[in-house]
């Protein structure tokens, strides 16, 4: 009989209640700021990270989880009698964490022999709860008695279809992190420009710039509406940093009424992603067509 262990890294931003409910292991990404080190998920909350970003000129730095940490996780699962292990990990193009998880798989197999415990590690090719909700789905399937093969098939399918659009309400934090120059930030803020980025297949690329906060919500939802597949059968995901409730409510209303999602769930963006976007960030995640069927 299969006994399946499911893990992910802390950048998946799965709410604690769901982690505990479904028995998902969270491997922490490390953050450093002002001489202090934090384990994401365990030592610092999204709200605390937002305050840190707002009050300090220093942007926290992040460090990937190491192969040794993953190997410890694999060994613990093996010692508990697990026959299979599934890991879904932050975008390998933006972090070394996925590679660390793969290296640990090789180390485990060298120690215990290939096939001692079947390990499959997925590169999510994305960030935050954009892949975190897929981990939750996998855990739900495990609870329903689905096989390792069925669960990994669903993960593979969903990762090939999930997309998101991300917007930021201020350029200040992109300037702080060095992602844009001071001059570009000054001009952009003077013109009221709000960038929108497409989060797709391992990349985060600015695809539009709109003027004004109202235009940001409308712009994101317009782009989602153009790519989403059968929204009436989907639960859209609204991701957010330290964004006022009225702005979140506006985006959620547009998701329901203009795009037509069956339902909408909200999820806070975690510290490792907020360190790159700044606290005034908002995103909408959804399912589009499988990547192999679409040209950009």
Backbone as JSON, one array per atom type, in Angstrom:
{
  "sequence": "XXXXXXXXXXXXXXXXXXXXXXXXXXXXXXXXXXXXXXXXXXXXXXXXXXXXXXXXXXXXXXXXXXXXXXXXXXXXXXXXXXXXXXXXXXXXXXXXXXXXXXXXXXXXXXXXXXXXXXXXXXXXXXXXXXXXXXXXXXXXXXXXXXXXXXXXXXXXXXXXXXXXXXXXXXXXXXXXXXXXXXXXXXXXXXXXXXXXXXXXXXXXXXXXXXXXXXXXXXXXXXXXXXXXXXXXXXXXXXXXXXXXXXXXXXXXXXXXXXXXXXXXXXXXXXXXXXXXXXXXXXXXXXXXXXXXXXXX",
  "N": [[0.84, -1.2, 0.0], [0.51, 2.22, -0.83], [2.19, 4.86, 0.8], [2.2, 8.17, 1.04], [4.22, 11.0, 1.12], [4.05, 14.53, 1.24], [5.62, 17.48, 0.31], [6.65, 20.94, 0.27], [8.2, 24.12, -0.43], [8.57, 27.08, 1.62], [7.91, 29.32, 0.13], [5.64, 28.75, -1.23], [3.49, 29.71, 0.11], [1.27, 28.62, 1.47], [-1.54, 28.82, 3.52], [-1.33, 28.55, 7.09], [-3.35, 27.09, 8.41], [-4.26, 25.33, 6.44], [-1.94, 23.91, 5.89], [-1.6, 22.49, 8.29], [-4.03, 21.12, 8.44], [-3.88, 19.36, 6.26], [-1.48, 18.03, 6.53], [1.0, 18.82, 5.33], [4.41, 19.14, 4.59], [6.55, 21.86, 5.21], [9.33, 23.25, 3.87], [11.68, 25.57, 4.88], [12.47, 28.71, 3.3], [15.22, 30.89, 3.71], [15.51, 34.13, 5.17], [17.33, 37.16, 5.42], [17.97, 40.05, 7.35], [19.15, 43.09, 8.48], [21.16, 41.91, 10.06], [19.84, 39.83, 11.22], [18.38, 36.55, 10.95], [15.74, 34.83, 9.42], [13.4, 32.13, 9.32], [11.34, 31.6, 6.74], [7.8, 31.35, 6.96], [7.95, 30.01, 9.47], [9.23, 31.82, 11.28], [8.6, 34.44, 10.58], [5.88, 36.42, 9.6], [3.71, 37.25, 6.78], [2.56, 39.81, 7.31], [4.34, 40.88, 9.2], [6.62, 41.01, 7.62], [5.81, 42.91, 5.75], [5.67, 45.2, 7.37], [8.37, 45.42, 8.01], [9.5, 45.97, 5.5], [8.3, 48.42, 4.95], [9.28, 50.05, 6.95], [12.03, 50.05, 6.81], [15.04, 50.85, 5.01], [16.47, 48.86, 3.96], [16.36, 45.99, 1.94], [15.2, 42.74, 2.58], [17.31, 39.88, 2.17], [17.28, 36.74, 0.44], [17.78, 33.22, 0.9], [18.32, 30.07, -0.55], [16.76, 26.91, 0.28], [18.8, 24.25, 1.44], [20.47, 21.33, -0.03], [21.01, 19.54, 2.07], [19.0, 20.05, 3.95], [16.71, 19.22, 2.57], [17.39, 16.52, 2.24], [17.31, 15.61, 4.86], [14.55, 15.81, 5.27], [13.6, 13.91, 3.43], [14.72, 11.6, 4.51], [13.42, 11.48, 7.01], [10.8, 11.03, 6.2], [11.1, 8.54, 4.98], [11.88, 6.97, 7.15], [9.51, 6.93, 8.53], [8.12, 5.17, 7.12], [7.18, 5.85, 4.61], [6.38, 5.29, 1.23], [6.41, 6.74, -1.06], [7.28, 10.02, -2.2], [6.4, 13.37, -2.77], [7.42, 16.43, -4.06], [6.83, 19.85, -4.54], [8.13, 22.67, -5.9], [9.47, 26.02, -5.6], [9.93, 28.2, -8.45], [12.46, 27.12, -10.53], [14.02, 28.7, -12.14], [14.32, 31.03, -10.8], [15.29, 30.52, -8.3], [17.58, 28.53, -6.41], [16.49, 26.47, -5.03], [14.89, 24.38, -6.07], [16.81, 22.9, -7.51], [18.37, 22.13, -5.36], [16.62, 20.38, -4.06], [16.49, 18.36, -5.95], [19.16, 17.48, -6.0], [19.31, 16.45, -3.44], [17.61, 14.28, -3.72], [19.17, 12.58, -5.34], [21.25, 12.12, -3.52], [19.87, 10.78, -1.51], [19.11, 8.43, -2.85], [21.6, 7.33, -3.38], [22.35, 6.66, -0.83], [20.33, 4.94, 0.13], [19.57, 3.35, -1.96], [18.26, 3.06, -5.24], [14.81, 3.43, -5.71], [14.08, 2.73, -3.17], [12.46, 4.55, -1.85], [10.09, 6.15, -3.71], [10.68, 9.13, -5.28], [9.46, 12.16, -6.44], [10.11, 15.23, -7.77], [8.88, 18.39, -8.49], [9.4, 21.17, -10.56], [7.87, 24.07, -10.09], [7.8, 26.29, -11.7], [6.91, 28.78, -11.06], [5.56, 31.07, -8.58], [4.69, 31.68, -5.1], [1.3, 31.26, -3.84], [0.36, 30.57, -6.24], [1.43, 28.18, -7.07], [1.17, 26.95, -4.66], [-1.51, 26.3, -4.1], [-1.88, 24.12, -5.68], [-0.37, 22.19, -4.45], [-1.92, 21.85, -2.17], [-4.2, 20.73, -3.36], [-3.07, 18.29, -4.19], [-2.58, 17.12, -1.68], [-5.18, 16.84, -0.77], [-6.13, 14.96, -2.6], [-4.54, 12.79, -1.86], [-5.64, 12.25, 0.66], [-8.07, 11.33, -0.13], [-7.49, 8.87, -1.03], [-6.29, 8.56, -3.51], [-3.96, 7.43, -6.01], [-0.33, 7.55, -6.19], [0.47, 7.9, -8.85], [-1.85, 9.04, -10.0], [-2.04, 11.43, -8.56], [0.38, 12.76, -9.18], [0.0, 13.09, -11.89], [-2.11, 14.94, -12.01], [-0.87, 17.12, -10.76], [1.15, 17.68, -12.64], [-0.4, 18.39, -14.89], [-1.8, 20.64, -13.95], [0.25, 22.43, -13.29], [1.14, 22.98, -15.83], [-0.75, 24.67, -16.78], [-1.29, 26.81, -15.11], [-1.31, 30.32, -14.48], [-0.56, 33.85, -13.96], [-1.29, 37.33, -13.34], [0.46, 40.12, -12.21], [0.44, 43.08, -10.29], [1.82, 46.22, -9.14], [1.41, 48.82, -6.78], [3.12, 50.86, -6.28], [6.32, 52.15, -7.25], [8.39, 52.33, -5.55], [9.58, 50.23, -4.05], [10.63, 48.58, -5.97], [12.59, 50.21, -6.87], [14.18, 50.36, -4.54], [15.12, 47.75, -4.4], [16.71, 47.65, -6.58], [15.73, 46.84, -9.0], [14.64, 48.6, -10.79], [15.84, 51.75, -12.05], [16.63, 54.73, -10.16], [15.93, 57.03, -11.55], [14.04, 56.09, -13.42], [12.08, 55.24, -11.67], [11.35, 57.66, -10.49], [10.27, 59.1, -12.67], [8.22, 57.35, -13.41], [6.6, 57.32, -11.08], [5.87, 60.01, -11.02], [4.26, 60.15, -13.26], [2.27, 58.51, -12.51], [2.37, 55.79, -13.11], [1.66, 52.32, -13.18], [3.03, 49.23, -13.17], [2.23, 46.15, -14.85], [2.78, 42.74, -14.62], [3.35, 39.64, -16.31], [3.14, 36.45, -15.11], [4.52, 33.6, -15.92], [5.39, 30.41, -16.94], [7.99, 30.21, -15.69], [8.96, 32.8, -15.88], [8.81, 36.33, -15.11], [7.49, 38.97, -16.48], [7.25, 42.36, -17.37], [4.38, 43.48, -18.89], [2.68, 45.5, -19.42], [1.82, 48.94, -18.71], [-0.07, 50.97, -16.67], [-2.03, 53.9, -15.88], [-2.71, 55.1, -12.75], [-4.48, 53.9, -9.79], [-7.04, 52.73, -10.01], [-7.0, 51.96, -12.66], [-5.16, 49.95, -12.57], [-6.34, 47.7, -11.3], [-8.42, 47.24, -13.14], [-6.9, 46.78, -15.43], [-5.41, 44.45, -14.85], [-7.48, 42.56, -14.54], [-8.68, 42.64, -17.04], [-6.67, 41.52, -18.64], [-6.49, 38.96, -17.53], [-9.05, 38.01, -18.16], [-8.8, 37.7, -20.89], [-7.25, 35.45, -21.23], [-7.95, 33.35, -19.5], [-9.35, 30.07, -19.07], [-12.54, 28.8, -19.28], [-13.73, 30.2, -16.91], [-15.99, 30.01, -15.33], [-15.91, 27.55, -14.23], [-13.84, 27.6, -12.52], [-11.95, 28.41, -9.53], [-10.84, 31.49, -8.87], [-7.74, 32.99, -7.85], [-6.85, 35.41, -5.58], [-4.16, 37.23, -4.83], [-2.17, 39.0, -2.43], [-0.39, 41.78, -0.93], [0.36, 44.18, 1.47], [-2.21, 45.54, 1.02], [-4.87, 47.85, 0.86], [-8.21, 47.09, 2.02], [-10.33, 48.04, 0.42], [-9.26, 48.12, -2.15], [-8.67, 45.43, -2.62], [-11.27, 44.42, -2.5], [-12.37, 45.62, -4.74], [-10.95, 44.39, -6.85], [-11.66, 41.72, -6.41], [-14.42, 41.87, -6.85], [-14.46, 42.5, -9.59], [-13.29, 40.15, -10.55], [-15.29, 38.31, -10.03], [-17.61, 39.38, -11.28], [-16.91, 40.48, -13.82], [-15.03, 38.74, -15.0], [-16.08, 36.29, -14.31], [-15.54, 34.13, -12.53], [-16.16, 31.04, -10.85], [-15.78, 31.02, -8.11], [-13.87, 32.88, -5.66], [-10.8, 32.91, -3.99], [-8.78, 34.28, -1.39], [-5.33, 34.97, -0.73], [-2.52, 35.67, 1.23], [0.53, 37.09, 0.12], [3.76, 35.82, 0.64], [6.81, 36.45, 2.64], [9.3, 36.0, 1.11], [8.61, 36.47, -1.55], [7.41, 39.0, -1.37], [9.63, 40.48, -0.72], [10.72, 40.98, -3.15], [8.71, 42.17, -4.69], [7.74, 44.22, -3.11], [5.51, 45.53, -0.54], [3.09, 46.55, -1.52], [1.56, 44.98, -3.46], [-0.36, 43.08, -5.81], [-2.1, 40.3, -7.18], [-3.56, 38.12, -9.64], [-4.34, 34.79, -10.01], [-4.86, 31.94, -12.13], [-6.23, 29.4, -14.35], [-5.04, 28.8, -17.57], [-4.74, 27.86, -21.03], [-3.04, 24.73, -21.71], [0.53, 24.9, -21.8], [1.88, 23.81, -24.01], [0.08, 24.08, -26.03], [-0.14, 26.67, -26.76], [1.05, 29.69, -28.16], [3.13, 32.39, -27.32]],
  "CA": [[0.0, 0.0, 0.0], [1.29, 3.45, -0.92], [2.14, 5.89, 1.85], [2.75, 9.3, 0.28], [4.58, 12.23, 1.84], [4.0, 15.7, 0.36], [6.31, 18.65, 0.85], [6.9, 22.09, -0.58], [8.98, 25.13, 0.28], [7.75, 28.11, 2.25], [7.46, 30.32, -0.84], [4.32, 28.36, -1.73], [2.54, 30.58, 0.82], [0.06, 27.92, 1.89], [-1.93, 29.26, 4.87], [-0.98, 27.59, 8.14], [-4.48, 26.2, 8.7], [-4.3, 24.29, 5.41], [-0.74, 23.08, 6.11], [-1.86, 21.6, 9.42], [-5.17, 20.26, 8.11], [-3.55, 18.36, 5.25], [-0.22, 17.36, 6.82], [1.99, 19.17, 4.31], [5.67, 19.6, 5.18], [7.05, 23.12, 4.66], [10.78, 23.46, 3.99], [11.77, 27.04, 4.88], [13.43, 29.61, 2.66], [15.8, 31.75, 4.73], [15.6, 35.55, 4.9], [18.24, 37.89, 6.3], [17.73, 41.49, 7.36], [19.7, 43.79, 9.64], [21.93, 41.01, 10.91], [18.99, 38.76, 11.74], [17.97, 35.54, 9.98], [14.4, 34.31, 9.67], [12.88, 31.05, 8.5], [10.01, 31.95, 6.23], [6.67, 30.57, 7.45], [8.09, 29.68, 10.88], [9.73, 32.91, 12.13], [8.15, 35.75, 10.15], [4.62, 36.36, 8.88], [3.61, 38.27, 5.73], [2.3, 41.13, 7.89], [5.58, 41.35, 9.8], [7.52, 41.36, 6.52], [5.34, 44.18, 5.19], [6.12, 46.28, 8.27], [9.83, 45.51, 7.85], [9.76, 46.64, 4.23], [7.81, 49.8, 5.02], [10.01, 50.83, 7.95], [13.47, 49.97, 6.61], [15.57, 51.09, 3.67], [17.14, 47.62, 3.54], [15.51, 44.91, 1.45], [15.68, 41.43, 3.05], [17.87, 38.97, 1.18], [16.78, 35.38, 0.62], [18.72, 32.13, 0.63], [17.58, 28.84, -0.88], [16.9, 25.75, 1.15], [19.98, 23.49, 1.0], [20.26, 19.88, -0.22], [21.02, 18.84, 3.36], [17.68, 20.2, 4.57], [15.8, 18.32, 1.86], [17.76, 15.14, 2.53], [16.75, 15.31, 6.19], [13.11, 15.61, 5.09], [13.4, 12.63, 2.76], [15.04, 10.53, 5.46], [12.36, 11.39, 8.01], [9.64, 10.38, 5.56], [11.46, 7.13, 4.77], [11.87, 6.31, 8.46], [8.11, 6.77, 8.93], [7.51, 4.14, 6.29], [6.62, 6.37, 3.36], [6.83, 4.6, 0.02], [6.5, 7.74, -2.12], [7.4, 11.41, -1.76], [6.15, 14.38, -3.81], [7.82, 17.79, -3.73], [6.53, 20.88, -5.53], [9.12, 23.64, -5.43], [9.53, 27.35, -6.22], [10.5, 28.33, -9.78], [13.89, 26.82, -10.6], [14.73, 29.77, -12.85], [14.51, 32.17, -9.91], [15.83, 30.09, -7.02], [18.3, 27.26, -6.45], [15.84, 25.52, -4.13], [14.49, 23.19, -6.83], [18.02, 22.11, -7.77], [18.76, 21.53, -4.08], [15.72, 19.25, -3.82], [16.9, 17.3, -6.88], [20.44, 16.95, -5.52], [19.01, 15.64, -2.26], [17.05, 13.01, -4.21], [20.31, 11.75, -5.72], [21.96, 11.72, -2.3], [19.04, 9.78, -0.83], [19.19, 7.18, -3.61], [22.94, 6.78, -3.16], [22.41, 6.13, 0.53], [19.35, 3.87, 0.41], [19.31, 2.55, -3.14], [17.2, 3.59, -6.09], [13.54, 2.74, -5.54], [13.77, 2.51, -1.75], [11.28, 5.41, -1.73], [9.94, 6.85, -4.98], [10.68, 10.58, -5.06], [9.25, 12.99, -7.63], [10.22, 16.65, -7.44], [8.39, 19.23, -9.57], [9.71, 22.59, -10.66], [6.57, 24.71, -10.32], [7.99, 27.34, -12.7], [6.17, 29.97, -10.66], [5.8, 31.57, -7.23], [3.66, 31.9, -4.09], [0.17, 30.33, -3.83], [0.1, 30.17, -7.63], [1.65, 26.73, -7.03], [0.8, 26.43, -3.35], [-2.85, 25.7, -4.09], [-1.77, 22.81, -6.34], [0.11, 21.3, -3.39], [-3.1, 21.54, -1.35], [-5.0, 19.78, -4.14], [-2.39, 16.99, -4.11], [-2.8, 16.57, -0.34], [-6.59, 16.43, -0.72], [-6.22, 13.7, -3.35], [-3.95, 11.75, -1.01], [-6.62, 11.92, 1.7], [-9.18, 10.61, -0.77], [-7.01, 7.55, -1.41], [-5.79, 8.53, -4.88], [-2.63, 6.86, -6.14], [0.8, 8.42, -6.51], [0.42, 8.2, -10.28], [-2.96, 9.96, -10.25], [-1.72, 12.74, -7.96], [1.44, 13.42, -9.95], [-0.59, 13.46, -13.19], [-2.86, 16.18, -11.8], [0.11, 18.19, -10.52], [1.79, 17.98, -13.92], [-1.38, 19.06, -15.72], [-2.13, 21.97, -13.41], [1.42, 23.3, -13.42], [1.27, 23.37, -17.24], [-1.83, 25.59, -17.15], [-1.48, 27.92, -14.18], [-0.72, 31.6, -14.87], [-0.99, 34.96, -13.1], [-0.88, 38.71, -13.62], [0.88, 40.8, -10.98], [0.57, 44.53, -10.37], [2.3, 46.9, -7.93], [0.82, 50.14, -6.66], [4.18, 51.86, -6.16], [7.62, 51.73, -7.78], [9.39, 52.6, -4.52], [10.3, 49.04, -3.61], [11.43, 48.11, -7.11], [13.78, 51.07, -6.85], [14.99, 49.93, -3.39], [15.76, 46.45, -4.68], [17.58, 47.8, -7.73], [15.11, 46.29, -10.2], [14.55, 49.72, -11.73], [16.71, 52.84, -11.64], [16.0, 55.84, -9.45], [15.33, 57.93, -12.54], [12.84, 55.46, -13.97], [11.07, 55.26, -10.61], [10.89, 59.04, -10.33], [9.39, 59.43, -13.8], [7.03, 56.51, -13.32], [5.73, 57.8, -10.01], [5.33, 61.31, -11.43], [3.21, 59.91, -14.25], [1.28, 57.61, -11.93], [2.41, 54.52, -13.83], [1.61, 51.09, -12.4], [3.36, 48.13, -14.07], [1.58, 44.84, -14.76], [3.69, 41.69, -15.09], [2.8, 38.33, -16.61], [3.88, 35.4, -14.42], [4.22, 32.52, -16.86], [6.42, 29.47, -17.36], [9.31, 30.5, -15.15], [9.36, 34.2, -16.09], [7.94, 37.42, -14.66], [7.83, 40.02, -17.44], [6.33, 43.49, -17.47], [3.66, 43.4, -20.16], [1.87, 46.71, -19.61], [1.88, 49.96, -17.68], [-1.31, 51.74, -16.68], [-1.99, 55.09, -15.03], [-3.69, 55.19, -11.67], [-4.8, 52.69, -9.05], [-8.24, 52.12, -10.6], [-6.63, 51.34, -13.93], [-4.39, 48.73, -12.3], [-7.3, 46.62, -11.08], [-9.1, 46.98, -14.4], [-5.94, 46.24, -16.38], [-5.12, 43.06, -14.5], [-8.65, 41.72, -14.8], [-8.86, 42.57, -18.5], [-5.7, 40.57, -19.18], [-6.91, 37.63, -17.09], [-10.24, 37.62, -18.94], [-8.41, 37.35, -22.26], [-6.49, 34.19, -21.27], [-8.51, 32.31, -18.65], [-10.16, 29.05, -19.72], [-13.74, 28.4, -18.54], [-13.69, 30.74, -15.55], [-17.18, 29.6, -14.57], [-15.59, 26.28, -13.57], [-12.61, 27.8, -11.75], [-11.83, 29.32, -8.39], [-9.74, 32.42, -9.07], [-6.94, 33.24, -6.65], [-6.47, 36.81, -5.39], [-2.96, 37.3, -3.99], [-2.02, 40.39, -2.02], [0.51, 42.18, 0.14], [-0.28, 45.12, 2.4], [-3.1, 46.3, 0.14], [-6.11, 48.19, 1.56], [-9.36, 46.22, 1.73], [-11.17, 48.53, -0.68], [-8.64, 47.73, -3.41], [-8.9, 44.0, -2.76], [-12.69, 44.21, -2.78], [-12.62, 46.0, -6.12], [-10.44, 43.35, -7.74], [-12.49, 40.53, -6.24], [-15.7, 42.12, -7.53], [-14.22, 42.37, -11.03], [-13.05, 38.73, -10.83], [-16.57, 37.61, -9.99], [-18.63, 39.91, -12.18], [-16.43, 40.73, -15.18], [-14.38, 37.53, -15.51], [-17.05, 35.22, -14.13], [-15.06, 32.97, -11.77], [-17.13, 30.35, -10.0], [-15.52, 31.49, -6.75], [-12.59, 33.56, -5.49], [-10.16, 32.78, -2.68], [-7.69, 35.23, -1.16], [-4.16, 34.43, -0.04], [-1.45, 36.65, 1.43], [1.84, 36.8, -0.46], [4.72, 35.64, 1.72], [7.99, 37.31, 2.73], [10.33, 35.88, 0.07], [8.12, 37.13, -2.77], [7.22, 40.42, -1.05], [10.95, 41.13, -0.74], [10.99, 41.35, -4.53], [7.65, 43.03, -5.24], [7.3, 45.25, -2.18], [4.25, 45.14, 0.11], [1.9, 47.02, -2.23], [1.46, 44.12, -4.64], [-1.61, 42.33, -5.94], [-2.03, 39.41, -8.34], [-4.67, 37.2, -9.88], [-3.88, 33.53, -10.6], [-5.96, 31.24, -12.79], [-5.78, 28.4, -15.31], [-5.18, 29.06, -18.98], [-4.53, 26.67, -21.86], [-1.74, 24.08, -21.5], [1.57, 25.66, -22.49], [2.27, 23.25, -25.29], [-0.93, 24.4, -27.02], [-0.29, 28.12, -26.92], [2.23, 30.47, -28.46], [3.07, 33.75, -26.76]],
  "C": [[0.88, 1.25, 0.0], [1.09, 4.34, 0.31], [2.9, 7.09, 1.31], [2.99, 10.5, 1.18], [4.6, 13.39, 0.84], [4.7, 16.86, 1.05], [6.41, 19.75, -0.2], [7.77, 23.05, 0.21], [8.06, 26.24, 0.75], [7.25, 29.18, 1.29], [6.13, 29.95, -1.48], [3.19, 29.11, -1.04], [1.22, 29.9, 1.15], [-0.31, 28.38, 3.3], [-1.72, 28.15, 5.9], [-2.11, 26.6, 8.42], [-4.54, 25.05, 7.7], [-3.09, 23.35, 5.53], [-1.03, 22.03, 7.19], [-3.0, 20.63, 9.11], [-4.77, 19.1, 7.21], [-2.19, 17.68, 5.47], [0.84, 17.57, 5.76], [3.26, 19.63, 5.01], [6.14, 20.86, 4.45], [8.55, 23.22, 4.94], [11.05, 24.96, 3.87], [12.84, 27.62, 3.97], [13.94, 30.55, 3.74], [15.83, 33.21, 4.26], [16.54, 36.2, 5.9], [17.96, 39.38, 6.19], [18.32, 42.08, 8.65], [20.45, 42.89, 10.59], [21.13, 39.88, 11.51], [18.61, 37.81, 10.6], [16.63, 34.97, 10.39], [14.13, 33.1, 8.78], [11.49, 31.46, 8.04], [9.0, 30.91, 6.68], [6.77, 30.34, 8.96], [8.4, 30.88, 11.77], [9.2, 34.29, 11.76], [6.88, 35.59, 9.31], [4.63, 37.38, 7.74], [3.4, 39.68, 6.28], [3.56, 41.72, 8.51], [6.58, 41.75, 8.73], [7.11, 42.69, 5.89], [5.79, 45.35, 6.05], [7.62, 46.5, 8.13], [10.18, 46.29, 6.58], [9.38, 48.12, 4.27], [8.67, 50.67, 5.93], [11.51, 50.89, 7.71], [13.86, 50.29, 5.17], [16.24, 49.85, 3.1], [16.12, 46.58, 3.09], [16.04, 43.58, 1.98], [16.26, 40.61, 1.9], [17.36, 37.56, 1.47], [17.88, 34.37, 0.28], [17.93, 30.84, 0.45], [17.71, 27.82, 0.25], [18.01, 24.86, 0.59], [19.63, 22.02, 0.74], [20.2, 19.12, 1.09], [19.67, 18.9, 4.05], [16.67, 19.28, 3.9], [16.11, 16.86, 2.17], [17.23, 14.71, 3.9], [15.26, 15.03, 6.09], [12.82, 14.26, 4.46], [13.66, 11.48, 3.72], [13.97, 10.37, 6.53], [11.13, 10.67, 7.44], [9.9, 8.88, 5.39], [11.39, 6.36, 6.09], [10.46, 6.1, 8.98], [7.39, 5.75, 8.06], [6.87, 4.63, 5.01], [7.22, 5.63, 2.17], [7.06, 5.58, -1.14], [6.6, 9.13, -1.5], [7.21, 12.33, -2.96], [6.59, 15.73, -3.29], [7.45, 18.73, -4.87], [7.23, 22.15, -5.06], [9.05, 24.93, -6.24], [10.29, 27.3, -7.55], [12.02, 28.13, -9.79], [14.69, 27.86, -11.35], [15.03, 30.96, -11.94], [15.12, 31.81, -8.57], [16.55, 28.76, -7.21], [17.65, 26.17, -5.62], [15.41, 24.25, -4.86], [15.7, 22.29, -7.1], [18.5, 21.43, -6.5], [17.92, 20.29, -3.77], [16.09, 18.07, -4.71], [18.22, 16.66, -6.45], [20.22, 16.04, -4.31], [18.4, 14.3, -2.65], [18.18, 12.06, -4.6], [21.08, 11.25, -4.51], [21.19, 10.63, -1.55], [19.17, 8.43, -1.52], [20.56, 6.53, -3.49], [23.02, 6.08, -1.81], [21.54, 4.89, 0.71], [19.1, 2.94, -0.78], [18.13, 3.1, -3.93], [15.94, 2.75, -5.92], [13.18, 2.44, -4.1], [12.54, 3.33, -1.35], [11.2, 6.2, -3.04], [9.79, 8.34, -4.71], [10.45, 11.28, -6.4], [9.21, 14.44, -7.19], [9.83, 17.47, -8.66], [8.94, 20.64, -9.46], [8.41, 23.29, -11.01], [6.62, 25.73, -11.45], [7.22, 28.61, -12.35], [6.41, 30.24, -9.17], [4.52, 31.57, -6.4], [2.5, 30.89, -4.22], [-0.29, 29.98, -5.24], [0.39, 28.67, -7.76], [1.25, 26.12, -5.7], [-0.56, 25.75, -3.35], [-2.85, 24.34, -4.79], [-1.24, 21.77, -5.35], [-1.06, 20.89, -2.49], [-4.0, 20.53, -2.06], [-4.39, 18.38, -4.08], [-2.64, 16.33, -2.76], [-4.25, 16.1, -0.19], [-6.78, 15.1, -1.46], [-5.64, 12.54, -2.56], [-4.95, 11.29, 0.04], [-7.79, 11.12, 1.15], [-8.76, 9.24, -1.28], [-6.52, 7.43, -2.83], [-4.35, 8.03, -4.91], [-1.58, 7.93, -6.42], [0.75, 8.84, -7.97], [-0.68, 9.2, -10.6], [-2.64, 11.36, -9.74], [-0.67, 13.47, -8.79], [0.93, 13.83, -11.34], [-1.35, 14.77, -13.08], [-1.9, 17.35, -11.55], [0.73, 18.64, -11.83], [0.85, 18.79, -14.83], [-1.63, 20.49, -15.24], [-0.94, 22.92, -13.52], [1.6, 23.77, -14.87], [0.25, 24.43, -17.65], [-1.93, 26.83, -16.27], [-0.69, 29.15, -14.61], [-1.13, 32.66, -13.85], [-0.56, 36.29, -13.72], [-0.66, 39.41, -12.29], [0.98, 42.3, -11.22], [1.11, 45.09, -9.07], [1.8, 48.33, -7.95], [1.87, 51.25, -6.52], [5.48, 51.28, -6.71], [8.73, 51.84, -6.73], [10.23, 51.37, -4.19], [11.09, 48.4, -4.74], [12.7, 48.94, -7.23], [14.73, 50.63, -5.73], [15.77, 48.66, -3.71], [16.68, 46.51, -5.87], [17.01, 47.24, -9.01], [14.81, 47.35, -11.24], [15.42, 50.85, -11.19], [15.91, 53.91, -10.9], [15.3, 56.78, -10.41], [14.05, 57.38, -13.1], [11.72, 55.47, -12.94], [10.49, 56.65, -10.44], [9.9, 59.41, -11.43], [8.09, 58.64, -13.72], [6.06, 56.97, -12.26], [5.09, 59.14, -10.38], [4.17, 61.16, -12.41], [2.09, 59.0, -13.73], [1.24, 56.24, -12.58], [2.45, 53.33, -12.87], [1.9, 49.92, -13.34], [2.54, 46.87, -13.8], [2.54, 43.82, -15.36], [2.94, 40.39, -15.3], [3.7, 37.28, -15.97], [3.55, 34.1, -15.14], [5.46, 31.71, -17.17], [7.83, 29.89, -16.96], [9.77, 31.93, -15.27], [8.33, 35.15, -15.49], [8.33, 38.62, -15.51], [6.78, 41.11, -17.44], [5.7, 43.47, -18.86], [2.83, 44.63, -20.44], [2.15, 47.68, -18.48], [0.61, 50.8, -17.81], [-1.16, 52.93, -15.75], [-3.11, 55.04, -14.01], [-4.06, 53.85, -11.07], [-6.02, 51.98, -9.62], [-7.88, 51.37, -11.87], [-5.85, 50.05, -13.7], [-5.33, 47.54, -12.11], [-7.99, 46.23, -12.38], [-8.17, 46.32, -15.4], [-5.61, 44.79, -16.12], [-6.28, 42.16, -14.9], [-8.94, 41.59, -16.3], [-7.91, 41.53, -19.11], [-6.04, 39.14, -18.76], [-8.07, 37.14, -17.94], [-9.88, 37.16, -20.34], [-7.74, 35.99, -22.35], [-7.12, 33.05, -20.47], [-9.39, 31.36, -19.46], [-11.32, 28.65, -18.8], [-13.73, 28.9, -17.09], [-14.87, 30.31, -14.69], [-16.97, 28.27, -13.85], [-14.37, 26.4, -12.66], [-12.83, 28.63, -10.5], [-10.61, 30.2, -8.65], [-9.03, 32.69, -7.76], [-6.5, 34.7, -6.63], [-5.34, 36.86, -4.37], [-2.66, 38.74, -3.65], [-0.95, 40.55, -0.96], [-0.25, 43.08, 1.1], [-1.16, 46.09, 1.61], [-4.4, 46.59, 0.87], [-7.3, 47.35, 1.1], [-10.19, 46.73, 0.56], [-10.59, 48.17, -2.05], [-8.83, 46.24, -3.66], [-10.34, 43.72, -3.14], [-13.01, 44.56, -4.23], [-12.15, 44.91, -7.08], [-11.3, 42.09, -7.62], [-13.83, 40.7, -6.95], [-15.54, 41.96, -9.04], [-14.01, 40.9, -11.41], [-14.38, 37.96, -10.9], [-17.51, 38.06, -11.12], [-18.15, 40.06, -13.63], [-15.8, 39.47, -15.8], [-15.31, 36.32, -15.38], [-16.53, 33.98, -13.44], [-16.19, 32.37, -10.94], [-17.02, 30.81, -8.56], [-14.16, 32.17, -6.74], [-12.07, 33.27, -4.09], [-9.03, 33.81, -2.59], [-6.55, 34.54, -0.44], [-3.08, 35.51, 0.05], [-0.16, 36.17, 0.77], [2.87, 36.77, 0.67], [5.97, 36.49, 1.61], [8.99, 37.21, 1.58], [9.9, 36.53, -1.23], [7.94, 38.62, -2.53], [8.55, 41.18, -1.06], [11.33, 41.58, -2.14], [9.96, 42.32, -5.1], [7.41, 44.28, -4.41], [5.93, 44.89, -1.65], [2.99, 45.53, -0.67], [1.76, 46.29, -3.57], [0.15, 43.36, -4.62], [-1.5, 41.48, -7.21], [-3.28, 38.57, -8.43], [-4.1, 35.97, -10.59], [-5.08, 32.73, -11.08], [-5.37, 30.17, -13.7], [-6.08, 28.85, -16.73], [-5.04, 27.76, -19.76], [-3.19, 26.05, -21.52], [-0.67, 24.75, -22.35], [1.91, 25.11, -23.88], [1.27, 23.58, -26.4], [-1.01, 25.88, -27.34], [1.05, 28.75, -27.23], [2.05, 31.87, -27.89], [3.54, 34.75, -27.79]]
}
